[in-house]
Amino acid sequence: MTQSPALPDRFRDVEHLEEVMTTPSAALIAALENLPGDIIVLGVGGKIGPSLAQLARHAAPGKRVVGVARFSEKGLREKLASRSRRCRNLPMWCSWPDASSGPPATRT
């Protein structure tokens, strides 16, 4: 397994911290390169979601990275949209009382 570069003694600012956190190792690049299809990050609006999505984009620039979230934190959606090619609001179905009442695409 490839060793990641050593961490700096200190971070200059938040941007430097994010840069370090989202720089992929050679092992991650190789692993994502071998996975078929695109990458979905569930909970991209959570604590580590934005960094994880950015890390995936850096590690696999040829793949589409899709983030799914409720975006309950004010301003997060706009921040993520500024880093991506496109960001859309889509309807979300969170829970279903039974299998027949799920989203329209899954109803039989």
C-alpha distance (Angstrom), angle and dihedral (degrees) to the residues before:
residue distance angle dihedral
M1 . . .
T2 3.79 . .
Q3 3.79 116.8 .
S4 3.78 116.5 -125.0
P5 3.80 117.4 -127.5
A6 3.79 114.8 -89.2
L7 3.77 117.0 -89.5
P8 3.80 116.4 -108.9
D9 3.80 118.7 -104.8
R10 3.80 88.6 -115.9
F11 3.78 140.0 -2.0
R12 3.81 118.7 -113.9
D13 3.80 93.7 -146.9
V14 3.81 143.0 -32.2
E15 3.81 91.7 -74.8
H16 3.82 90.5 55.9
L17 3.80 90.7 49.3
E18 3.83 90.6 50.9
E19 3.81 90.6 47.6
V20 3.81 91.3 53.8
M21 3.82 92.7 44.4
T22 3.80 93.1 50.7
T23 3.80 99.1 44.6
P24 3.81 106.2 107.4
S25 3.78 124.6 -137.5
A26 3.80 120.1 -124.8
A27 3.82 88.4 -109.5
L28 3.82 92.0 56.2
I29 3.79 92.2 47.2
A30 3.81 90.2 51.6
A31 3.80 93.2 45.5
L32 3.80 94.6 50.9
E33 3.79 91.5 43.4
N34 3.81 89.1 59.6
L35 3.82 95.1 49.4
P36 3.79 115.9 95.1
G37 3.79 120.3 -127.8
D38 3.76 133.6 6.2
I39 3.81 130.9 -42.9
I40 3.81 124.6 -108.8
V41 3.80 120.0 -163.5
L42 3.79 109.9 -161.1
G43 3.78 111.8 -156.4
V44 3.79 94.9 21.5
G45 3.80 87.7 161.0
G46 3.82 93.0 59.4
K47 3.78 131.3 94.3
I48 3.81 98.1 -74.6
G49 3.81 98.9 17.4
P50 3.81 99.3 95.5
S51 3.82 92.5 48.0
L52 3.80 91.7 45.0
A53 3.82 92.0 51.4
Q54 3.80 91.6 48.1
L55 3.81 90.6 47.5
A56 3.81 89.8 52.0
R57 3.82 91.2 49.9
H58 3.80 91.0 51.2
A59 3.82 93.2 45.4
A60 3.81 96.0 45.4
P61 3.80 109.5 26.0
G62 3.80 91.4 165.2
K63 3.80 93.5 58.7
R64 3.76 129.4 77.4
V65 3.82 112.8 -115.8
V66 3.80 113.1 -154.1
G67 3.79 120.1 -166.9
V68 3.80 122.0 -158.2
A69 3.81 121.4 -164.4
R70 3.78 146.4 135.5
F71 3.82 89.5 -123.6
S72 3.79 93.9 -144.0
E73 3.84 92.3 157.2
K74 3.78 110.1 88.5
G75 3.81 113.6 -114.9
L76 3.82 96.8 9.1
R77 3.79 95.1 105.5
E78 3.81 90.2 52.8
K79 3.81 91.8 47.5
L80 3.81 91.6 51.6
A81 3.80 91.4 44.1
S82 3.80 89.8 55.3
R83 3.83 89.0 58.2
S84 3.80 97.3 45.2
R85 3.74 137.8 65.1
R86 3.79 92.8 -121.0
C87 3.75 139.4 1.2
R88 3.79 123.2 -171.2
N89 3.77 136.7 -178.7
L90 3.77 110.9 -128.7
P91 3.80 128.7 179.4
M92 3.78 113.4 -93.2
W93 3.79 128.6 -151.9
C94 3.79 109.3 -159.8
S95 3.79 105.7 179.8
W96 3.76 138.1 4.1
P97 3.81 127.2 -153.0
D98 3.81 89.3 -146.1
A99 3.79 138.0 -1.1
S100 3.82 93.5 -98.7
S101 3.81 93.9 62.0
G102 3.82 100.2 56.2
P103 3.77 124.8 116.5
P104 3.81 114.5 -47.8
A105 3.81 93.0 -105.0
T106 3.82 91.4 59.7
R107 3.80 99.9 43.1
T108 3.78 115.4 110.2
